[in-house]
Amino acid sequence: MKRWLVFAFVLLVPVPALGQSKGDGEPDFMKQPVSASRRRGFLIGATAAPALLYSRSTPTEYAKRNDAFAVTLGPQIVPTVSGFVGAAFADELSVAVEVQPSLVTASDVKVNGFAVAFRVEAWPLVSYGGLLRDLAIVARFGLGNANLSDRATGDALGGGSYSLIGGELMWDAFRFRGLGAGPTLGAAYRSGDTHRQTDVTAGLRLVFYAGP
């Protein structure tokens, strides 16, 4: 009988200890949920910027992918515009899908096409407060297509599909509730078998955040 009493005592004594919260020794601030004060939830926006552009294109036919058939544009300044939708997970991170049409028109060449890119926007200085909390760096990568044609005759001159990689620096200098606006500075490189393009942009970004 005594053995059973000892066995029951060993089993029952630790039970109250198991009921204690493992977080009782944690600081109060670690028990509070992380909340966003600047960016959260669904987002939608647009960017408009002049771009310094340089491109080189050839026809898609393999025999014509040489300098004799190449069409070179720039360096020249052209308008650019893009729209994007996505989500902000916290003040420090948001992602979006961006669509950017081609608006290039040279003296006798017209460019039609568009690019779709995935944007990752990071705000690494949020904890410093002030102006620094609204400075961001952006990585962009995606795919696109460009078709060059003669403005007078409509004949195809070159172009083709390409991959895109780029980056931006952004600052939400103006904020009102869920709206943010400010300057953006970026660069992108587009590379394909028959179309290559480099552009540097400096313009304005406008975005709406549904939260917090």
N, C-alpha and C positions, 0 to 999 in steps of 0.2 A: 504493500500500500504506500509506503514511504517513497518508493521509487517512482510511482505514478505521480505523487505530489510534486516531487522534484522536477520531473519531466514537464508537467503542466506549468510550473513556475517559470522554467526556462523559456517555454514557448510564449507565455503571456506577457512577461515583463517587457520585451522589446516592442510590443504592439503600440503603445502610446508614442514611442519615438518615431515609428513609421508614419504616424498621422501628422507629424510636423511638416510644415512647408519647407522645401529645399531652398526657397528663395528668401527665407526670413533674414538671412545674413547679407542680402544684396542691398546696395544703396537705393534710396527711393527713386532716383531718376532712372534707374535701370528697369524699374517696374512699370514705368509709364510708357504707353504706346507711342511709337514714332509718328509724328504728325507733320504734314506739309503746310507751309505758310505762303508759298509763292507759286508752286506748280504742282498740279495733281489732276488726274483723270483725263478725259477726252480732250484732244487739242486739234485745232485746225488753223492753218495760216497760209501766208503767201510771202514771197520774196521778189522784189523788183530791183534790178541792178544793171548798169551798163557794164559791159565786159570787154576786155582787151583780148581779142581772139586771133589765133593763128591755126589754120587747118590745111591739110593736104589730102586730096582724094584722087582716086583713079577709078576707071570702070571696073565692074566685077569680073569681066572676062580675063582669064589668066594671062592671055597674050598681050593685054593692054595695061597690065600693072607695071608701068614704067614711066620714066620722066616725059616721054613723048606725049602721053595722054593725061598726065597729071594736071589737076586743077588746084591752084594754091590761092588761099584767101588770107589776107592780112599781112602783117599785123594791122588790125582795124578795130574800132570801137563799135559794138553792136548792142542793142537792147536785149535783155534776158528777163524772163519771168517764170516763176514756178509756184506750184501749190502743193501743200502737204497735209496729211491727216495722220493722227497717231494717238499716243497715250503717254502721259507723264506719270511715272511710278512714284516719284518723290521730287523734292526740290532739286536733287542732284542728278536725276537721270530721266530722259524721255526718249522715245523712239517714234519714228514716223516713216510713212511711205510718200515719196515725192515724185511728182510728174512735171517734167520740164519740156515744153515744146521748143522747136527751133524757130528763131525769128530773124535769121541771117539773110540779108539781101545785099549783094555787091552790085557793081555797075552793070554787069551782064549775066550774073549768076544768082539763082535762087536756091535756097536750101529748105527742104521740108523734112520733118521728122520729129522725134521726141525721145526722151530718155525717162526711164523709171529707176529710181534709186531708193535705197534703204538708208535712213538717217539715224545715227546714234548721237544724241546730244548730251553732253556731260557738263555739269556745273560744279567743278571741284572746289571752289572757294566759298561755298555757301556758309560754312561755319565762321568765316571771318566777318560776316555782316557787311553793312554799308553797300557801296558800289560793287564790291567784289562778289557779292552773292548773286549778281545778275550777269556775270561774265561766263561765257560758255565756249567750249571747243566742240566741234562737230566732225564726225567722220561720215563720208558718203561713198556708197559703192552700188553699182547697178549695171543695167544694160540699156542700149539705145540703138537708134537707126537714123541715118542721114542720107537723103537723096538730093543730089545736085542736078539742076537742070538749067538750060539756057532760057533766060527770061523772054527773049524774043520769039524763039521757035518752040520752046517746050521740050527740046530734045534732052535726053538723059546724058549727063556728063560724068557721073561717078557717084561715089558714096558707098554705103553699105552698113552692116551692123557693127557694133563696137561694145566694148566693156568700158565702164567708167569708174574712176576712183578720184576722190577729192576730199578736201577739208575746209573748214570755216572757223573763223573767230566771230563770236556774236556778243552783243551787249544789249540787254533790255533796258535801255536808258529811260524809257517812259513806261509807267505802269498805272493802270486804272482798273481796279477790281480784277476781272479775269483777263483783261487786255494787256498785251505787252508789245512794245515797238522799239526799234533801235537799229543802229548800223550793223552791217555784216561785211566781213572781208573774207574772200575765199578764192580757191584755185581748184581746177579740175583738169584731169587728163583723160582723154577718150582714145582708145586704141583698138583698131580692127585691121583685117587684112587689106582693106581698100580705103579706109578712112581713119585719119589721125587728127586730133584736135587738142589744143591747149588753150584754156581761157582763165583769166584772172578777173574777179568781180569785186565791186565795192558798191554796196547799195543799202536798201532798207528792208527790214523784216518786220512783219506784223503777224501776231499770233493771239489766239483766244484759248484760254484754259478753262475747262468746265469747273474745276475745283481749285483750292480746297473749299 
